[in-house]
Amino acid sequence: MIRIAAQALAYGLSQMSVDDCLGASRADMLIQVVDLFGLGVLAPASDRRDVN
């Protein structure tokens, strides 16, 4: 599940870049998005929402 979510994030950001929705000025924002995803993956189970 995490692998698919990470791939979706990477593909989505790549497509946004190809579509010219992301410029060099948004590099900091992209880093924050990836960091936020990582924090969610590393969050203790008690802090995660149950998706089932």
N, C-alpha and C positions, 0 to 999 in steps of 0.2 A: 504494500500500500504506500509506504514512504517513497519507494523507488518511483512508482508511477506519479506520485504528487511532485516529486523533484523533477521528473522528466517534463511534466506538464508545465511547471514553472519555467524551466529552461526553454522549452519550445514556445511558450507564450511570449516570453521576453524576447526571444529571437525573432519571432514574427512581428512583434511590435517594432523592433529595430529595423527589419526589412521594410516595413510599412512607413518608416520614417517618423514613428510616433515618439521615439526616444533619441534625444540628441546628446552630445557630449556633456551638455550642461546638467543633464539628469543622472550622471554617473553616480553621484552620492546617493540619490534616491534608489538606484538599482542595488547598491551595496546594502542599503537598509532593508530592502525587500528580501534579499537573500538571507541576511542576518535574522530577520524576523521569522522566516521559514525555519532556519536552523534552531532558533530558540524554541519554536513549537515542537520540533522533533525531539529536542533534548529535555523538554519539560517533564517533570515527574508525572506519572500516570494520574495522580490525584488532581493535577491541574488541567488535564485534557478533558475535552468534551467527549462523551460516549457517542460514537457515530452509528452504533448498531441498534 
